[in-house]
Amino acid sequence: MPLQLRINLWQSISQVNDFSPKIHNAMASVTKYHVLFYGTPDGYQDNRAQIALYDGATVLGYVRFHDAGMPFPNDSQSGGRITMHLPSDMFQNVIDVLRNESPIQYYFSAGHAFLGFAGTEPVGEGE
């Protein structure tokens, strides 16, 4: 199939089937964070640790970590703040992303919180 015909076909399919992710809320840039750890067997409000995420001085929301056996709520958004819930064993992964990647985006869509590197990286970068 000639290249131009393939491009036209792809454009036609793309218009019918929009493959782009549906993001209902604007993505916010994470520029700062702070970490809290909670002691005792039950933690604090069923959380073992929390990372607060900021854009400058504005609180964007929280990533809360739960040990096995602790209640595990759904992600939520309230008053413009997003709360993501993850198992405690994901804590190091989240800290690594916050320390080593930029830009970081945080948003809420389709009942889920999303946090991650907003760009692409070359394969084999060795991080």
Secondary structure, DSSP 8 states (H G I E B T S, - for coil): --HHHHHHHHHHHHHHS--S----S--EEE-EEEEEE--STTTBTTBSEEEEEEETTEEEEEEEEE-TTS-----EEETTEEEEEEEGGGHHHHHHHHHH-SSEEEEEETTEEEEEE-S---TT---
